[in-house]
Amino acid sequence: MNSSKLAKKIASRRTFGIISHPDAGKTTLTEKLLLFGGAIQLAGSVKARKAASYATSDWMAIEKERGISVTSSVMQFIYRDYTVNLLDTPGHQDFSEDTYRVLTAVDSALMVIDHNKGVELQTEKLMEVCRMRNTPVITFVNKLDREGLEPLEILTQIEDKLQIECVPLSWPVGMGKQFKGVYDLYRGQLHLFAPGRDRHPEEGGVLIKKPNDPLLDKLLGGPVADKLREDLELLAGAANPYEHQEFLRAAQTPVFFGSAINNFGVKELLDAFVELAPPPGCRPAEPRPICPEEEEFSGFIFKVQANMNPAHRDRIAFLRICSGSFSPGMKVWHQRLGKEVIMPNATTFMAQDRSHIAAAFAGDIIGIYNHGTIKIGDTFSTAKSAIRFSGVPNFAPEHFRRVILKNPIRAKHLAKGLRQLAEEGAIQVFRPLFGGEFILGAVGVLQFEVTVARLKAEYGVDADYEPAPYGAARWVSADEGKVMSEFAAKNQANLALDSDEHLTFLSESPWMLSRTMELYPRITFHKTREHC
């Protein structure tokens, strides 16, 4: 493919992740975006799960039982002339490392906020990750069909708690029972809300050239129209104008209002999103950044998922393409293993549904069948020169549990299941240097329940867990082998190997960890570890 065609393909890509606090309506919004994008014909809301109409992005048994998302899904659809790669992140209270790593594979993020609750704790945590990478963020304030905080109060919370300037590009007309619709500041259109009716994807708005247009009074009634004019005048005087470069450097967030459950405000959001969100850009790598327009294919693995189809015991590695293009059967260099491999086929996703693809380009997410040789953080390229994409980390776990196997005959199956689940990165598995037990470590405690459920459903292993006497963990290293040997000899009872055979110090408490770090200044204690 010549460079101009490649550049056009790349420019049409939009790859983003959806982030929110639990119950803000993220899963519903995900489905409605797919509906407007023509990817699905029927959106099953979370409330309809009793009728087995589960969310398109939820496939795991525990997700269907609880009505929550506990793993990240990837979905691709075409909207207008854009190829949209949507990465849905876990929406439960105890999110995992999977959430963090998904945000390393996107070019922008869509933040969903419940206008009744405002900015909540998990949203703040996820925004910290976005801020670390200067990821541009677009905001959707959801559930305007219910009573909640005033729009200006929402904007103030976002600016104060998330430290990002808000620029409204749509504005609600009322809320709850008085919700009349949304005025699209981006296009100068009024969209009227009809309670109890899902909005059709092709349904447009009424063009309002100026706020003093008498058509406003006719459509809304005089008092409501006057209130909208007052709000728009206040915004014009108080809010800074939208500056695209400020958005791209993550200093501004465009804000949209609507009701995802009613398909309302979603089309305006999607139309603006594909125009404003950035296409793929250069990504950090060693020894130099890699830019999407480079002809050589390259990409990195940010997620591994086992048993998406339990009948086939398959394992899919999710690869973010960073440069060039992919075609089936191409030969690529597996940088960690230092050998050439053939990628015979790759898939695109609609949650658990997938199809083979003829081509993919920088910005796309593709799935590669993995037979145990691919790990999170692996770099693939058609160039044999050594490169490695950086910024795909392991985080030191904060919670620990000891695995209890109920049937010792299944010990080998337990080891296999834990190894594969550890490769996915949602759970970390440690083997103490003394003793044959498994210690699980996680960022969020729900991952222990997920692990036990998946061991039983996917590996036939009936296991449980109990508290483990640890409160902190750090990977350890030293410049001198003698220093490390002395440290290991004196701290054997607290040392373990993770699933990649990296030496880890498991401490009884954060205080004890701090004290150990003081006693051994020549040992480096790592809170994160790059996948390599």
Protein Blocks (a to p, Z undefined) as FASTA:
>chain_A
ZZklmmmmmmmpccddddddehilmmmmmmmmmmmnopambdcdfklmmnopacfklmbf
klmmnopafbdcdddddehjbccddddddfbfbdcfklmmmmmmpcbdcddddfklopaf
klmmmmmmmmmnopacddddehklbgcddfklmmmmmmmmnopacddfbdcehehjllnb
dcdfknopacdddehiacdfklccdddfbfklmklmmmnopklmmmmmmmmmmmmmmpcc
ddfklmmnopaccdddddfknogoklmmmmmmmmmpccdddddddfbdcdfklmbdcddd
fbdcehklmmnopacdddddfbhjddehiacddfknopacddfbacddehjbccddfbdc
ehiacddddehjacehiacdfbfbdcddehiacdddfbdcddddfblklmmmmmmmmmmm
mmnopaccdddfbdjbdcdddfbfklmmmmmmmmmmmnopacdddddfbfbdcddddfbf
klmmmmmmmmmmmgccdfkopacdddfbfklmmmmmmmmmmbccdfbdcdZZ
